Structures are given as structure tokens and as C-alpha cells.
């Protein structure tokens, strides 16, 4: 810890700290230098969020496939209506999720055009 000179008035001490912090990038200067802000950092964050959204969508698709198997399972015939309702709900959630987060698969749109 740096010791202040005893003869400096309070005002000049704070001005000295302000100038010193400004010279070294201030409170937020280091973050920008380390890539946490600005264009590159924003793009990385957007890519990270998109990756997480795609990962969650994959989890929903796995749940959907599991429910499809359960609907056709003769051992679960007694609860077939319930499982079918869950399957429809998960299908709707997947479609709403894709639309909300604009996660359209470009391969699907290209296949539809060919």
C-alpha cells in the first residue's frame, strides 16, 4: 500500500488519484485491453450465447425423441395419452424456441429450395 505524503491537502490527493487512474485506463480500461469489451468481446459473447441456445435446443430434441419412443412403447400403453400430450407440448416449445432465438437451420432452408 502506498503512503500519501502528509503535506498534501485532501483535494490534491483525490486529483492525483483521478489523474493516475485516467492515465492507466481508469477503472474499466483493463477490461477493454483484455478483450472483455468492444467489438471482439461482444461478438464472442454473442457466439457463446448462441452456442448455449443451440445446446439447450439439442436437449429439447433429445427429450422429444425419448417421448416419441415412449408413445410407441407397448409397456407404456396405459399412459400413452399423457406421453402424447407431452410430446405435442415439447414440439410446440421447440418451434417457439427456434423462432424466438432465430435458430433456423440453414440446411433446412437450402433443402427446401432445391
LUMSE-110873 format. One line per 4 residues: number of its first residue (from 1); their letters; for each residue y, x, z of C-alpha. Coordinates in steps of 0.02 Angstrom, whole numbers. Example, Ala and Ser with C-alpha at 12.3 -4.5 7.8 and 13.67 -1.06 7.14 Angstrom:
<bavos>
1) AS) -225,615,390; -53,684,357
</bavos>
This chain:
<bavos>
1) XXXX) 0,0,0; 170,68,-49; 301,87,86; 475,24,47
5) XXXX) 624,134,79; 705,74,241; 884,83,175; 854,-38,27
9) XXXX) 927,-212,55; 809,-361,33; 887,-415,-131; 867,-247,-217
13) XXXX) 685,-238,-159; 643,-401,-246; 739,-349,-402; 643,-187,-405
17) XXXX) 476,-280,-394; 530,-402,-531; 579,-260,-647; 419,-167,-608
21) XXXX) 308,-318,-641; 402,-356,-804; 382,-177,-862; 193,-187,-838
25) XXXX) 168,-355,-920; 203,-465,-770; 75,-573,-685; -2,-633,-848
29) XXXX) 18,-477,-953; -150,-403,-910; -242,-561,-960; -165,-558,-1133
33) XXXX) -207,-374,-1153; -388,-404,-1101; -414,-539,-1233; -406,-691,-1118
37) XXXX) -259,-770,-1207; -181,-779,-1376; -265,-825,-1538; -425,-725,-1518
41) XXXX) -459,-789,-1342; -427,-968,-1394; -546,-953,-1539; -681,-877,-1429
45) XXXX) -660,-1018,-1303; -670,-1148,-1441; -829,-1069,-1509; -902,-1062,-1333
49) XXXX) -863,-1246,-1303; -937,-1294,-1472; -1094,-1196,-1429; -1110,-1287,-1265
53) XXXX) -1085,-1454,-1352; -1221,-1411,-1479; -1337,-1357,-1339; -1312,-1523,-1250
57) XXXX) -1344,-1614,-1414; -1507,-1518,-1432; -1557,-1577,-1258; -1522,-1757,-1308
61) XXXX) -1628,-1737,-1465; -1772,-1670,-1360; -1758,-1822,-1245; -1758,-1934,-1398
65) XXXX) -1917,-1854,-1466; -2001,-1872,-1296; -1957,-2056,-1290; -2024,-2081,-1468
69) XXXX) -2191,-2008,-1413; -2193,-2119,-1259; -2160,-2276,-1361; -2317,-2243,-1462
73) XXXX) -2424,-2187,-1313; -2560,-2316,-1276; -2560,-2265,-1092; -2378,-2323,-1078
77) XXXX) -2403,-2489,-1167; -2356,-2586,-1009; -2181,-2511,-1008; -2159,-2500,-1197
81) XXXX) -2008,-2617,-1196; -1919,-2513,-1065; -1952,-2349,-1157; -1898,-2429,-1321
85) XXXX) -1734,-2483,-1240; -1706,-2306,-1176; -1742,-2237,-1349; -1611,-2352,-1425
89) XXXX) -1486,-2302,-1291; -1515,-2116,-1320; -1498,-2141,-1508; -1330,-2226,-1480
93) XXXX) -1272,-2088,-1361; -1320,-1955,-1489; -1222,-2041,-1627; -1069,-2066,-1516
97) XXXX) -1079,-1886,-1456; -1089,-1818,-1634; -939,-1922,-1683; -836,-1884,-1528
101) XXXX) -859,-1696,-1540; -864,-1690,-1731; -1033,-1605,-1733; -1081,-1664,-1906
105) XXXX) -1219,-1559,-1982; -1153,-1488,-2145; -1330,-1476,-2214; -1350,-1666,-2198
109) XXXX) -1188,-1700,-2293; -1237,-1574,-2429; -1411,-1650,-2444; -1335,-1823,-2467
113) XX) -1226,-1761,-2611; -1368,-1679,-2709
</bavos>
